[in-house]
Amino acid sequence: NIGEICAILFATIAGFPEPLTAMHLLWVNLVTDGPPATALGFNPPDPDIMTQLPRPSDEPIMTRWLLTRYCLTGLYVGLATVGVFVGHYMSLGVSLSDLASWSKCGELWQPGNDLMCSDLFQGSGRMLPQTLSLTTLVMMEMFKALSAVSVDNSLTRVGPQKNPWLMLGVAVPLLLHIAVVYSEKLGLSALGESFGLVPLSVDNWITVLKWSAPILLVDEALKAVGRLVNKERDEERAAAAAAAAIQGKQAKHT
């Protein structure tokens, strides 16, 4: 959700066309978000859970570090969602300044490559970059869910295969999304049109993966930082507990 907010916010501030429609956001929140989030409830315990110190009773579930981590992840999600959208137009020769004044196409600037403004911002010309943005967002959600089997342990140590329900919770919505994207080829063109989506080519999928797959690296880097944060916190707790124990013994002897 932070990523979706960032995507809409970035596009609005820059003056770009909307990379996601209300229908797209509804699709993400109701279909592609729900099953993976539910399946994460069946995650196994962390392998090192018995070596961790108990959490203080007054420590919130959403710590400052976790909030920071989710905000950083959401920031990348927002940048990637808008980035793949903008990248598509730039590949057609549209500059950032032209895209920021897209509503003035034909007045302030003229598209090149023998294209017309309607080819860029209407019909399939608008639907293709939006399909790229939505599919990139969906893929990042799936990748993020697969890496969330453990909050702090690396994906290479605690992989998604540890939670079969998560594998199913990712596969089903991903297949549903692919079915909607390629509904035209399935003889259900009206379905794709109602969502404002068009079929993607192999090159389009490569572009989607180039923008979405790095979320795994971002998450792994944040997990590594999280392990360091937890280590320092545990050391501080252990030192405080040892000091309290020493004080208690001294008070007992006196």
C-alpha positions as CSV (number, residue, x, y, z in Angstrom):
1,N,0.0,0.0,0.0
2,I,2.9,2.4,0.7
3,G,4.2,1.6,-2.8
4,E,0.9,2.3,-4.4
5,I,0.6,5.6,-2.6
6,C,4.2,6.6,-3.6
7,A,3.5,5.7,-7.2
8,I,0.4,7.9,-7.5
9,L,2.1,10.6,-5.5
10,F,5.2,10.7,-7.7
11,A,3.2,10.7,-10.9
12,T,0.9,13.4,-9.7
13,I,3.8,15.7,-8.5
14,A,5.7,15.2,-11.8
15,G,2.5,15.8,-13.8
16,F,2.7,12.4,-15.6
17,P,-0.3,10.5,-16.8
18,E,-1.7,8.2,-14.1
19,P,0.3,4.9,-14.2
20,L,-2.5,3.1,-12.4
21,T,-6.3,3.5,-12.6
22,A,-8.8,3.1,-9.8
23,M,-9.7,-0.3,-11.3
24,H,-6.0,-1.4,-11.2
25,L,-5.7,-0.4,-7.5
26,L,-8.9,-2.3,-6.7
27,W,-7.6,-5.3,-8.5
28,V,-4.3,-5.2,-6.6
29,N,-5.9,-4.7,-3.2
30,L,-8.7,-7.3,-3.6
31,V,-7.1,-10.0,-5.7
32,T,-3.3,-10.0,-5.7
33,D,-2.8,-8.7,-2.1
34,G,-5.2,-11.0,-0.2
35,P,-4.1,-14.6,-0.9
36,P,-0.3,-14.0,-0.3
37,A,-1.0,-11.9,2.9
38,T,-3.3,-14.7,4.2
39,A,-0.8,-17.4,3.4
40,L,2.0,-15.6,5.3
41,G,0.0,-16.4,8.4
42,F,1.2,-20.0,8.0
43,N,4.9,-19.1,8.0
44,P,7.0,-21.5,10.1
45,P,8.9,-20.2,13.1
46,D,12.4,-18.7,12.5
47,P,15.1,-21.3,12.9
48,D,16.9,-19.1,15.4
49,I,13.9,-18.2,17.4
50,M,15.1,-20.0,20.6
51,T,18.4,-18.1,20.6
52,Q,16.6,-14.7,20.6
53,L,16.1,-12.8,23.8
54,P,12.4,-12.2,24.8
55,R,10.8,-9.0,23.6
56,P,10.0,-6.5,26.3
57,S,6.3,-6.4,27.1
58,D,6.1,-2.7,26.2
59,E,7.8,-3.0,22.8
60,P,5.4,-2.4,20.0
61,I,5.0,-4.9,17.2
62,M,5.7,-2.2,14.6
63,T,9.1,-1.0,15.7
64,R,10.8,2.1,14.3
65,W,13.1,0.0,12.3
66,L,10.3,-2.1,10.8
67,L,8.4,1.1,9.9
68,T,11.5,2.5,8.3
69,R,12.1,-0.7,6.4
70,Y,8.6,-0.9,5.0
71,C,8.8,2.8,4.0
72,L,12.0,2.2,2.1
73,T,10.6,-0.9,0.4
74,G,7.4,1.1,-0.5
75,L,9.6,3.9,-1.9
76,Y,11.3,1.5,-4.3
77,V,7.9,0.0,-5.3
78,G,6.6,3.4,-6.1
79,L,9.7,4.4,-8.1
80,A,9.7,1.1,-10.0
81,T,5.9,1.4,-10.8
82,V,6.4,4.9,-12.2
83,G,9.8,4.1,-13.7
84,V,8.6,1.4,-16.0
85,F,5.7,3.6,-17.1
86,V,8.0,6.5,-17.9
87,G,10.6,4.2,-19.4
88,H,8.1,3.1,-22.0
89,Y,7.4,6.6,-23.1
90,M,11.0,7.5,-23.2
91,S,11.7,4.5,-25.5
92,L,9.2,6.1,-27.9
93,G,11.2,9.4,-27.9
94,V,9.1,11.3,-25.3
95,S,11.2,13.3,-22.9
96,L,10.4,13.8,-19.2
97,S,9.4,17.4,-19.8
98,D,7.1,16.4,-22.7
99,L,5.6,13.7,-20.5
100,A,5.0,16.2,-17.7
101,S,3.0,18.3,-20.2
102,W,1.3,15.3,-21.9
103,S,-2.1,17.1,-21.9
104,K,-0.5,19.8,-24.2
105,C,0.7,17.2,-26.7
106,G,0.1,18.7,-30.2
107,E,0.2,22.3,-28.8
108,L,3.5,22.6,-26.9
109,W,5.3,19.7,-28.4
110,Q,5.0,17.1,-31.2
111,P,5.8,13.4,-30.8
112,G,8.4,11.9,-33.1
113,N,8.8,8.6,-34.8
114,D,5.7,9.3,-37.0
115,L,3.5,9.0,-33.9
116,M,0.4,11.0,-33.1
117,C,-0.7,12.2,-29.6
118,S,-3.6,9.8,-29.7
119,D,-1.1,6.9,-30.3
120,L,0.7,7.8,-27.1
121,F,-2.1,8.7,-24.7
122,Q,-5.3,7.1,-25.9
123,G,-6.4,3.5,-26.4
124,S,-3.7,0.9,-26.5
125,G,-1.1,3.6,-26.5
126,R,-2.1,4.4,-22.9
127,M,-3.1,0.9,-21.9
128,L,0.3,-0.7,-22.7
129,P,2.4,1.5,-20.2
130,Q,-0.4,1.1,-17.6
131,T,-0.3,-2.7,-18.1
132,L,3.5,-2.6,-17.6
133,S,3.1,-0.6,-14.4
134,L,0.4,-2.8,-13.0
135,T,2.2,-6.0,-13.9
136,T,5.4,-4.6,-12.4
137,L,3.6,-3.8,-9.2
138,V,2.0,-7.3,-9.0
139,M,5.3,-9.0,-9.6
140,M,7.0,-6.9,-6.9
141,E,4.2,-7.9,-4.5
142,M,4.7,-11.6,-5.4
143,F,8.5,-11.3,-5.0
144,K,8.1,-9.5,-1.7
145,A,5.7,-12.1,-0.4
146,L,8.1,-14.9,-1.3
147,S,10.9,-13.2,0.6
148,A,8.7,-12.6,3.7
149,V,8.7,-16.1,5.1
150,S,11.1,-14.8,7.6
151,V,11.3,-11.2,8.8
152,D,15.1,-11.1,9.2
153,N,16.5,-14.3,7.8
154,S,17.8,-14.3,4.3
155,L,15.7,-15.8,1.5
156,T,18.5,-18.3,0.9
157,R,18.2,-19.6,4.5
158,V,14.4,-19.6,4.9
159,G,12.9,-19.9,1.4
160,P,9.3,-19.8,0.3
161,Q,9.2,-23.6,0.0
162,K,9.0,-23.7,3.8
163,N,5.4,-22.4,3.4
164,P,3.5,-24.4,0.8
165,W,0.4,-22.3,1.4
166,L,2.4,-19.2,0.4
167,M,3.5,-20.9,-2.9
168,L,-0.2,-21.5,-3.6
169,G,-1.2,-18.0,-2.4
170,V,1.3,-16.5,-4.9
171,A,0.6,-18.8,-7.8
172,V,-3.2,-18.3,-7.9
173,P,-3.4,-14.5,-8.1
174,L,-0.4,-14.4,-10.5
175,L,-2.2,-16.8,-12.8
176,L,-5.4,-14.7,-12.5
177,H,-3.5,-11.6,-13.4
178,I,-1.9,-13.3,-16.4
179,A,-5.3,-14.5,-17.5
180,V,-6.7,-11.0,-17.5
181,V,-3.7,-9.6,-19.3
182,Y,-4.0,-12.2,-22.0
183,S,-7.8,-12.3,-22.0
184,E,-7.8,-11.0,-25.6
185,K,-6.0,-14.2,-26.7
186,L,-8.4,-16.3,-24.7
187,G,-11.4,-14.9,-26.6
188,L,-12.4,-12.6,-23.7
189,S,-11.2,-9.3,-25.1
190,A,-13.9,-7.4,-23.2
191,L,-12.4,-8.5,-19.9
192,G,-9.0,-7.0,-20.7
193,E,-10.6,-3.8,-22.1
194,S,-12.6,-3.4,-18.9
195,F,-9.4,-3.5,-16.9
196,G,-7.6,-1.3,-19.4
197,L,-5.0,-4.0,-20.0
198,V,-3.3,-5.3,-23.2
199,P,-1.2,-8.5,-23.8
200,L,2.5,-8.1,-23.1
201,S,5.3,-9.3,-25.4
202,V,8.4,-11.2,-24.3
203,D,10.4,-7.9,-24.4
204,N,7.7,-6.3,-22.2
205,W,8.1,-9.1,-19.6
206,I,11.8,-8.7,-19.6
207,T,11.3,-5.0,-18.9
208,V,8.8,-5.9,-16.1
209,L,11.3,-8.2,-14.5
210,K,14.2,-5.7,-14.8
211,W,12.1,-3.3,-12.7
212,S,10.4,-5.8,-10.3
213,A,13.1,-8.3,-9.5
214,P,15.4,-5.8,-7.7
215,I,12.9,-5.7,-4.9
216,L,14.5,-9.0,-3.7
217,L,17.9,-7.3,-3.5
218,V,16.4,-4.3,-1.6
219,D,14.6,-6.6,0.8
220,E,17.7,-8.7,1.4
221,A,19.8,-5.6,2.1
222,L,17.2,-4.4,4.6
223,K,17.1,-7.8,6.2
224,A,20.9,-7.7,6.6
225,V,20.6,-4.3,8.3
226,G,17.8,-5.6,10.4
227,R,20.0,-8.4,11.7
228,L,22.6,-5.9,12.7
229,V,20.0,-3.8,14.4
230,N,18.6,-6.8,16.3
231,K,22.1,-7.9,17.3
232,E,22.9,-4.5,18.8
233,R,19.6,-4.5,20.6
234,D,20.1,-8.0,22.0
235,E,23.6,-7.0,23.2
236,E,22.2,-4.0,25.0
237,R,19.5,-6.0,26.6
238,A,21.9,-8.7,27.7
239,A,24.2,-6.1,29.2
240,A,21.3,-4.4,31.0
241,A,20.1,-7.8,32.3
242,A,23.7,-8.6,33.5
243,A,24.0,-5.3,35.2
244,A,20.6,-5.7,36.9
245,A,21.6,-9.2,38.1
246,I,24.9,-7.8,39.6
247,Q,23.0,-5.0,41.3
248,G,20.6,-7.5,42.7
249,K,23.3,-9.7,44.1
250,Q,25.1,-6.8,45.7
251,A,21.8,-5.6,47.3
252,K,21.2,-9.1,48.6
253,H,24.6,-9.3,50.2
254,T,24.3,-5.8,51.8
